Amino acid sequence: MNAPLSQQHLKQTHIARDEMASRLRKIVEGEVLFDAASRGRYATDASIYQIDPVGVLVPRSFGDVTAAIDLCREMRVPLVGRGGGTSQCGQTVGAALVIDNSKHLNQVVDLDLDAMTVTVEPGIVLDHLNAWLKPHGVWFPVDVSTAAQCTIGGMAGNNSCGSRSIAYGNMVHNVTAIDAVLADGTQARFAAESSMAGAPTRIQNIIAGLRSIAAREHDEIAAHVPAVLRRVGGYNLDIYHPQNPRPYTDDGSVNLAHLLVGSEGTLAYSRRLVLKLSPLPRSKALGVVNFPTFYQAMDMTQHIVKLGPCAVELVDSTMIELARGNPAFRPVIDKALIGSPEAILLVEFAGESQQEQLARLAQLVELMADLGLPGSVVEMPDAGPQKELWEVRKAGLNIMMSMRGDGKPVSFIEDCAVPLEHLAEYTSQLTEVFTRYGTRGTWYAHASVGTLHVRPILDMRRDGAQKMRAIAEEAGALVRRYKGAFSGEHGDGLVRSEWVGWQFGPRLTHAFEEIKDLFDPDGLMNPGKIVRCEKMDKVETFRFKPSYQVIPLQPALDWSSWDVQIDPVSERVSAPGTGGDAARGLAKAVEMCNNNGHCRKFDAGTMCPSYRITRDEQHLTRGRANTLRLALSGQLGPDALASEAVRDAMDLCVSCKGCKRDCPTGVDMARMKIEFLNQWRKRHGLTLKDRLIATMPQWAPWAARLPWLFNLRNAMPMLAKLSEKHLGISAKRKLPAWRRDTFVRKAPDHPAEQADVVLFADTFNNYFESENAHAALQVLTAAGYKVHVARAVPGSPQENRPLCCGRTYLSAGLVDKARAEARRTLDALRPFITRGIPVVGLEPSCLLSLRDEFLVMGLGDEAQALAKQSYLFEEFLARELKADRLKLDLKPLPQKRALLHGHCHQKAFDAVKPVQQVLALIPELKVELVESSCCGMAGSFGYDASHYEASMKMAELSLLPALREADANTLLVADGTSCRHQIADGLEEHSGRRAEHVAIILRRALE
């Protein structure tokens, strides 16, 4: 047998990377990505590993795939299929050509409701599939927690399971056929063996070989394949002699597709998959069992499953407290708790009849009383609370991964499966193992089938590899004692393939190698996984190798809170700035991205708009974080953040801050982009356009004195074209109109010493849309507040220039200038900060800078105090309403419906609900929130000629279509300046309608 060429072998034999790239480009229509940054973005998945691929192909069609396979065979280059890149064991990384199926090969091919099957391409995302199926009353029930980003092809490769596998089985139980292509180009449908009589000779030979191996190893299969519901290690040779308590097929027949499931792409490339569907349950009931001790939860699971639930999921005390520390999750988890339990079990019943499910829920309550825990069940019969709590459970891993410092929860024994009768003892003894090695683990997930996810906290930069090896060996001994499976859900990959031999013994291991050789004699299909693998602790394959070193860098903002270390047992956190980061915390903040792919979700509130329109890894929060990490560690050359590769990755980032809220590990790409821009500006300078936009607060007073001159560009098409040619400002855009009647200059207000509210008018609402500021002032005054308009300190050098948050400077990376503006603002607001007077603003991106960027610019305690008393206009009103202090006499409006679009920063800071609350004060007005991502304008982004198309695509994802459906009697509400301008541009040809600030709507209701 010919061994595949490693990356080093490729270099030694002079098979040049650029030769393969050149040849690929001639034979495929898809994207061929062989540059260092692209390879680096595909060198990792959600595991601890990083291996540089030969290159990346993003195929447009299956024809591209077969052409690539043919070329790989000719050049003897390995290949790896990839979906969401979320594998936790290193299945999708390797020195190979990576084929990314997720962008184009993601369609539903056929739906057969009579047969209850659906045929799909490998790159389709599970949640997208189930959304497509829902109108038909069916679903694909292998509901993994990463359903919003994982692909069906990846799920089949790993033999994924999900929360409800006790009712529906694993992936292998729900795949009926796979259309696949082998490394030699042979294509066939792998399905029921009885249906494959007409398969090509090559396939017939494989089938004969498999039968021979299975017959020979009949006794070994019985002796060494664990008889547990969850076992996904090795190859499924036991399809010929099933050991799983759940049969592979209803009639006991052999289905060859089941051998490909769980094979991690080492045997064939899956072109299409035929999936078995299930009816959507009409009714569900959820019981949350609270346990005084963790041991009791584990011990009593074996009794609970006898009630026939479809899920029994664990959340331990650590996860409970982490969830309670998240403002979005706390009210949800609190509703599920009785006292202070050490663990809770989510027990779900599902079926046709609501009455039946409630009866089973009552049985659960009775059972727990019989087991000595009366009053321990929180009953949740309604769908809303159930969904909210399941979202907290799904976020378990991501919540856990938000830990700062170099020690991270590491996946390597997290899905060992043991019989339920041994679950309590197993978890207890493994906890003792963690303690001996100076660490701890957090337990959660699939108690129903004895597969609990646990990740001990290890520092993989220091002694983590040694501890990982030792803990794995002790955990393996426990698994063997209890006759369990070392790999119960997430597959083998790089981290567990070594343990295949331990689990199955030398004879079956050799049999697995024979199976590999039957399918792939040249070893080109995802080599090094399942068979003929490296050691799990080969440090050269780690993301943080011994040679990993951050380039020294002085960031412009303060990242010291990320530069810490945490003791895994005591949970003590070291002081900010003591973590040893040569980039003063910036590198550690970037390294928080663990590649879980949560940013690939399409149902998240804002994240990530550029990925939504491109489907490119480069334009994804994860892709950008990886690019930054590679740059900061010198893997993209010496230029660090000022490199072209980083610029390209950041180009479509709209600084929406969606990741700040939605990224489970807290990656704030908007703030990181400021650091990039700062470094880029130092190296490359600013364009004239960027300089004009950044310094707008400086020259705005002049524009306001001569508005007719500065507005000529909008009135004269020739000037618009010239501005595009020389400045890069799109001629398709109308710029905001300057006006002479600015707000700050003439706004009436109360003296500072009498004020109980300060109104902070930003540059945009002062110079372009002063009616918004006037409306806010009138509403606050009508509510009985004495409002003072914030102005510069009298006698200061720039006394006559309005205050500014510095946002325009930050958007160009001019942090020093932004800091100067921030200090100027703090100086002006100091008397009000001291007195605790609320500061109220109108523009989300500006006001929220006081609660965000102001805190990382070295401005001291005053900035912290200002952040605590700064509110958006609607936030302040909602606060006063909650405190029963708001007195507004609002009258009905002619319009009875309002469509609200939330600004990205409002969403990131959970500030959209206050808009809904204050609009709801208007009698008879129905307020509906548009489920939209970024509008696409994003400050100056959408005005840039090179970004215009991307900007409009973002708006067309959901926002503009939703607004076009609204009739003329519907109010359109958007608090963001850029949002309103994008809406005006997007609706100009259709209705010419405009969105309004909430302050305008409220003022109209006063009249």
Secondary structure as the mmCIF struct_conf table of DSSP 4:
data_model
#
loop_
_struct_conf.conf_type_id
_struct_conf.id
_struct_conf.beg_label_comp_id
_struct_conf.beg_label_asym_id
_struct_conf.beg_label_seq_id
_struct_conf.end_label_comp_id
_struct_conf.end_label_asym_id
_struct_conf.end_label_seq_id
HELX_LH_PP_P HELX_LH_PP_P1 ASN A 2 SER A 6
HELX_RH_AL_P HELX_RH_AL_P1 GLN A 7 GLN A 12
TURN_TY1_P TURN_TY1_P1 THR A 13 HIS A 14
HELX_RH_AL_P HELX_RH_AL_P2 ARG A 17 ILE A 27
BEND BEND1 GLU A 29 GLY A 30
STRN STRN1 GLU A 31 LEU A 33
BEND BEND2 ASP A 35 ASP A 35
HELX_RH_AL_P HELX_RH_AL_P3 ALA A 36 ARG A 41
TURN_TY1_P TURN_TY1_P2 TYR A 42 TYR A 42
BEND BEND3 ALA A 43 ALA A 43
STRN STRN2 THR A 44 THR A 44
BEND BEND4 ALA A 46 ILE A 48
STRN STRN3 TYR A 49 GLN A 50
BEND BEND5 VAL A 54 VAL A 54
STRN STRN4 GLY A 55 VAL A 58
BEND BEND6 ARG A 60 SER A 61
HELX_RH_AL_P HELX_RH_AL_P4 PHE A 62 MET A 75
TURN_TY1_P TURN_TY1_P3 ARG A 76 ARG A 76
STRN STRN5 LEU A 79 ARG A 82
BEND BEND7 GLY A 83 GLY A 85
BEND BEND8 GLN A 88 GLY A 90
TURN_TY1_P TURN_TY1_P4 GLN A 91 THR A 92
BEND BEND9 GLY A 94 ALA A 96
STRN STRN6 LEU A 97 ASP A 100
TURN_TY1_P TURN_TY1_P5 SER A 102 HIS A 104
BEND BEND10 LEU A 105 LEU A 105
STRN STRN7 VAL A 108 ASP A 112
TURN_TY1_P TURN_TY1_P6 LEU A 113 MET A 116
STRN STRN8 THR A 117 VAL A 120
TURN_TY1_P TURN_TY1_P7 PRO A 122 GLY A 123
STRN STRN9 VAL A 125 VAL A 125
HELX_RH_AL_P HELX_RH_AL_P5 LEU A 126 LEU A 133
HELX_RH_3T_P HELX_RH_3T_P1 LYS A 134 HIS A 136
TURN_TY1_P TURN_TY1_P8 GLY A 137 GLY A 137
STRN STRN10 VAL A 138 TRP A 139
TURN_TY1_P TURN_TY1_P9 SER A 145 GLN A 149
STRN STRN11 THR A 151 THR A 151
HELX_RH_AL_P HELX_RH_AL_P6 ILE A 152 ASN A 158
TURN_TY1_P TURN_TY1_P10 ASN A 159 ASN A 159
TURN_TY1_P TURN_TY1_P11 SER A 163 ARG A 164
HELX_RH_AL_P HELX_RH_AL_P7 SER A 165 TYR A 168
HELX_RH_3T_P HELX_RH_3T_P2 MET A 171 HIS A 173
BEND BEND11 ASN A 174 ASN A 174
STRN STRN12 VAL A 175 VAL A 181
TURN_TY1_P TURN_TY1_P12 ALA A 183 ASP A 184
BEND BEND12 GLY A 185 GLY A 185
STRN STRN13 GLN A 187 PHE A 190
STRN STRN14 ALA A 192 ALA A 192
HELX_RH_3T_P HELX_RH_3T_P3 GLU A 193 SER A 195
TURN_TY1_P TURN_TY1_P13 ALA A 197 GLY A 198
BEND BEND13 ALA A 199 ALA A 199
HELX_RH_AL_P HELX_RH_AL_P8 THR A 201 ARG A 216
TURN_TY1_P TURN_TY1_P14 GLU A 217 GLU A 217
HELX_RH_AL_P HELX_RH_AL_P9 HIS A 218 HIS A 224
BEND BEND14 VAL A 225 VAL A 225
BEND BEND15 VAL A 228 LEU A 229
BEND BEND16 GLY A 233 GLY A 234
HELX_RH_3T_P HELX_RH_3T_P4 LEU A 237 TYR A 240
BEND BEND17 HIS A 241 HIS A 241
BEND BEND18 ASN A 244 ARG A 246
BEND BEND19 TYR A 248 THR A 249
TURN_TY1_P TURN_TY1_P15 ASP A 250 ASP A 251
STRN STRN15 ASN A 255 ASN A 255
TURN_TY1_P TURN_TY1_P16 LEU A 256 LEU A 256
HELX_RH_AL_P HELX_RH_AL_P10 ALA A 257 LEU A 260
TURN_TY1_P TURN_TY1_P17 VAL A 261 GLY A 262
BEND BEND20 SER A 263 SER A 263
TURN_TY1_P TURN_TY1_P18 GLU A 264 GLY A 265
BEND BEND21 THR A 266 LEU A 267
STRN STRN16 TYR A 269 LYS A 276
STRN STRN17 SER A 278 PRO A 279
HELX_LH_PP_P HELX_LH_PP_P2 LEU A 280 PRO A 281
BEND BEND22 ARG A 282 ARG A 282
STRN STRN18 SER A 283 PHE A 291
BEND BEND23 PRO A 292 THR A 293
HELX_RH_AL_P HELX_RH_AL_P11 PHE A 294 ILE A 304
HELX_RH_3T_P HELX_RH_3T_P5 VAL A 305 LEU A 307
BEND BEND24 CYS A 310 CYS A 310
STRN STRN19 ALA A 311 ASP A 316
HELX_RH_AL_P HELX_RH_AL_P12 SER A 317 ARG A 324
TURN_TY1_P TURN_TY1_P19 GLY A 325 GLY A 325
BEND BEND25 ASN A 326 ASN A 326
TURN_TY1_P TURN_TY1_P20 PRO A 327 PHE A 329
HELX_RH_AL_P HELX_RH_AL_P13 ARG A 330 LYS A 335
TURN_TY1_P TURN_TY1_P21 ALA A 336 ALA A 336
BEND BEND26 ILE A 338 SER A 340
BEND BEND27 GLU A 342 GLU A 342
STRN STRN20 ALA A 343 GLY A 351
BEND BEND28 GLU A 352 GLU A 352
HELX_RH_AL_P HELX_RH_AL_P14 GLN A 354 ASP A 370
TURN_TY1_P TURN_TY1_P22 LEU A 371 GLY A 372
TURN_TY1_P TURN_TY1_P23 PRO A 374 GLY A 375
STRN STRN21 VAL A 377 MET A 380
BEND BEND29 ASP A 382 ASP A 382
HELX_RH_AL_P HELX_RH_AL_P15 ALA A 383 LYS A 394
TURN_TY1_P TURN_TY1_P24 ALA A 395 ALA A 395
HELX_RH_AL_P HELX_RH_AL_P16 GLY A 396 MET A 400
TURN_TY1_P TURN_TY1_P25 MET A 401 SER A 402
BEND BEND30 GLY A 405 ASP A 406
STRN STRN22 LYS A 408 PRO A 409
BEND BEND31 PHE A 412 ILE A 413
TURN_TY1_P TURN_TY1_P26 GLU A 414 ASP A 415
STRN STRN23 ALA A 417 ALA A 417
HELX_RH_3T_P HELX_RH_3T_P6 LEU A 420 HIS A 422
HELX_RH_AL_P HELX_RH_AL_P17 LEU A 423 ARG A 436
TURN_TY1_P TURN_TY1_P27 TYR A 437 GLY A 438
STRN STRN24 TRP A 443 HIS A 446
HELX_RH_3T_P HELX_RH_3T_P7 ALA A 447 VAL A 449
TURN_TY1_P TURN_TY1_P28 GLY A 450 GLY A 450
STRN STRN25 THR A 451 VAL A 454
STRN STRN26 ILE A 457 LEU A 458
TURN_TY1_P TURN_TY1_P29 MET A 460 ASP A 463
HELX_RH_AL_P HELX_RH_AL_P18 GLY A 464 ARG A 481
TURN_TY1_P TURN_TY1_P30 TYR A 482 LYS A 483
STRN STRN27 ALA A 485 ALA A 485
BEND BEND32 PHE A 486 PHE A 486
BEND BEND33 GLY A 488 HIS A 490
HELX_RH_AL_P HELX_RH_AL_P19 GLY A 493 ARG A 496
TURN_TY1_P TURN_TY1_P31 SER A 497 SER A 497
HELX_RH_AL_P HELX_RH_AL_P20 GLU A 498 PHE A 519
TURN_TY1_P TURN_TY1_P32 PRO A 521 ASP A 522
STRN STRN28 MET A 525 MET A 525
BEND BEND34 ASN A 526 ASN A 526
TURN_TY1_P TURN_TY1_P33 PRO A 527 GLY A 528
BEND BEND35 LYS A 529 ARG A 532
TURN_TY1_P TURN_TY1_P34 MET A 536 ASP A 537
HELX_RH_3T_P HELX_RH_3T_P8 VAL A 539 THR A 541
STRN STRN29 PHE A 542 PHE A 542
BEND BEND36 ARG A 543 PHE A 544
TURN_TY1_P TURN_TY1_P35 PRO A 546 SER A 547
HELX_LH_PP_P HELX_LH_PP_P3 VAL A 550 PRO A 552
BEND BEND37 ALA A 556 LEU A 557
HELX_RH_3T_P HELX_RH_3T_P9 SER A 560 TRP A 562
BEND BEND38 ASP A 563 ASP A 563
STRN STRN30 ILE A 566 ILE A 566
TURN_TY1_P TURN_TY1_P36 PRO A 568 SER A 570
STRN STRN31 VAL A 573 VAL A 573
HELX_LH_PP_P HELX_LH_PP_P4 SER A 574 ALA A 575
TURN_TY1_P TURN_TY1_P37 PRO A 576 GLY A 577
BEND BEND39 GLY A 579 GLY A 579
TURN_TY1_P TURN_TY1_P38 ALA A 582 GLY A 585
HELX_RH_AL_P HELX_RH_AL_P21 LEU A 586 VAL A 590
TURN_TY1_P TURN_TY1_P39 GLU A 591 MET A 592
HELX_RH_3T_P HELX_RH_3T_P10 HIS A 598 ARG A 600
BEND BEND40 PHE A 602 MET A 607
HELX_RH_AL_P HELX_RH_AL_P22 PRO A 609 THR A 614
HELX_RH_3T_P HELX_RH_3T_P11 GLU A 617 HIS A 619
BEND BEND41 LEU A 620 LEU A 620
HELX_RH_AL_P HELX_RH_AL_P23 THR A 621 LEU A 632
TURN_TY1_P TURN_TY1_P40 SER A 633 LEU A 636
TURN_TY1_P TURN_TY1_P41 PRO A 638 ASP A 639
HELX_RH_3T_P HELX_RH_3T_P12 ALA A 640 ALA A 642
BEND BEND42 SER A 643 SER A 643
HELX_RH_AL_P HELX_RH_AL_P24 GLU A 644 MET A 650
TURN_TY1_P TURN_TY1_P42 ASP A 651 LEU A 652
HELX_RH_AL_P HELX_RH_AL_P25 GLY A 658 ASP A 662
TURN_TY1_P TURN_TY1_P43 PRO A 664 THR A 665
HELX_RH_AL_P HELX_RH_AL_P26 MET A 669 HIS A 684
HELX_RH_AL_P HELX_RH_AL_P27 LEU A 688 ALA A 694
TURN_TY1_P TURN_TY1_P44 THR A 695 THR A 695
HELX_RH_AL_P HELX_RH_AL_P28 MET A 696 ARG A 705
BEND BEND43 LEU A 706 LEU A 706
HELX_RH_AL_P HELX_RH_AL_P29 PRO A 707 PHE A 710
TURN_TY1_P TURN_TY1_P45 ASN A 711 ASN A 711
HELX_RH_AL_P HELX_RH_AL_P30 LEU A 712 ALA A 715
HELX_RH_AL_P HELX_RH_AL_P31 PRO A 717 LEU A 727
STRN STRN32 ILE A 729 ILE A 729
TURN_TY1_P TURN_TY1_P46 ALA A 731 LYS A 732
BEND BEND44 ARG A 733 ARG A 733
HELX_LH_PP_P HELX_LH_PP_P5 LYS A 734 TRP A 738
BEND BEND45 ARG A 740 ASP A 741
HELX_RH_AL_P HELX_RH_AL_P32 PHE A 743 LYS A 746
HELX_RH_3T_P HELX_RH_3T_P13 ALA A 752 GLN A 754
BEND BEND46 ASP A 756 ASP A 756
STRN STRN33 VAL A 757 PHE A 760
HELX_RH_AL_P HELX_RH_AL_P33 THR A 763 TYR A 767
TURN_TY1_P TURN_TY1_P47 PHE A 768 PHE A 768
HELX_RH_AL_P HELX_RH_AL_P34 SER A 770 ALA A 782
TURN_TY1_P TURN_TY1_P48 ALA A 783 GLY A 784
STRN STRN34 VAL A 787 VAL A 789
HELX_LH_PP_P HELX_LH_PP_P6 ALA A 792 VAL A 793
TURN_TY1_P TURN_TY1_P49 PRO A 794 GLY A 795
BEND BEND47 SER A 796 SER A 796
TURN_TY1_P TURN_TY1_P50 PRO A 797 ASN A 800
BEND BEND48 ARG A 801 ARG A 801
HELX_LH_PP_P HELX_LH_PP_P7 PRO A 802 LEU A 803
BEND BEND49 GLY A 806 GLY A 806
HELX_RH_AL_P HELX_RH_AL_P35 ARG A 807 LEU A 810
TURN_TY1_P TURN_TY1_P51 SER A 811 GLY A 813
HELX_RH_AL_P HELX_RH_AL_P36 VAL A 815 ARG A 835
TURN_TY1_P TURN_TY1_P52 GLY A 836 GLY A 836
STRN STRN35 VAL A 839 GLY A 841
BEND BEND50 LEU A 842 LEU A 842
HELX_RH_AL_P HELX_RH_AL_P37 PRO A 844 LEU A 847
HELX_RH_3T_P HELX_RH_3T_P14 LEU A 848 ARG A 851
TURN_TY1_P TURN_TY1_P53 ASP A 852 ASP A 852
HELX_RH_3T_P HELX_RH_3T_P15 GLU A 853 VAL A 856
TURN_TY1_P TURN_TY1_P54 MET A 857 GLY A 858
HELX_RH_AL_P HELX_RH_AL_P38 ASP A 861 LYS A 868
TURN_TY1_P TURN_TY1_P55 GLN A 869 GLN A 869
STRN STRN36 SER A 870 LEU A 872
HELX_RH_AL_P HELX_RH_AL_P39 PHE A 873 LYS A 882
TURN_TY1_P TURN_TY1_P56 ALA A 883 ASP A 884
BEND BEND51 PRO A 894 PRO A 894
STRN STRN37 ARG A 897 HIS A 901
HELX_RH_AL_P HELX_RH_AL_P40 CYS A 904 ALA A 908
TURN_TY1_P TURN_TY1_P57 PHE A 909 ASP A 910
BEND BEND52 VAL A 912 VAL A 912
HELX_RH_AL_P HELX_RH_AL_P41 LYS A 913 LEU A 919
TURN_TY1_P TURN_TY1_P58 ALA A 920 LEU A 921
BEND BEND53 ILE A 922 ILE A 922
TURN_TY1_P TURN_TY1_P59 PRO A 923 GLU A 924
STRN STRN38 LYS A 926 LEU A 929
BEND BEND54 GLY A 936 GLY A 936
TURN_TY1_P TURN_TY1_P60 ALA A 938 SER A 940
HELX_RH_3T_P HELX_RH_3T_P16 PHE A 941 TYR A 943
STRN STRN39 ASP A 944 ASP A 944
HELX_RH_3T_P HELX_RH_3T_P17 ALA A 945 HIS A 947
HELX_RH_AL_P HELX_RH_AL_P42 TYR A 948 LEU A 957
TURN_TY1_P TURN_TY1_P61 SER A 958 SER A 958
HELX_RH_AL_P HELX_RH_AL_P43 LEU A 959 ARG A 964
TURN_TY1_P TURN_TY1_P62 GLU A 965 GLU A 965
BEND BEND55 ALA A 966 ALA A 966
TURN_TY1_P TURN_TY1_P63 ALA A 968 ASN A 969
STRN STRN40 THR A 970 ALA A 974
HELX_RH_AL_P HELX_RH_AL_P44 THR A 977 LEU A 987
TURN_TY1_P TURN_TY1_P64 GLU A 988 SER A 991
STRN STRN41 GLU A 996 GLU A 996
HELX_RH_AL_P HELX_RH_AL_P45 VAL A 998 LEU A 1006
#
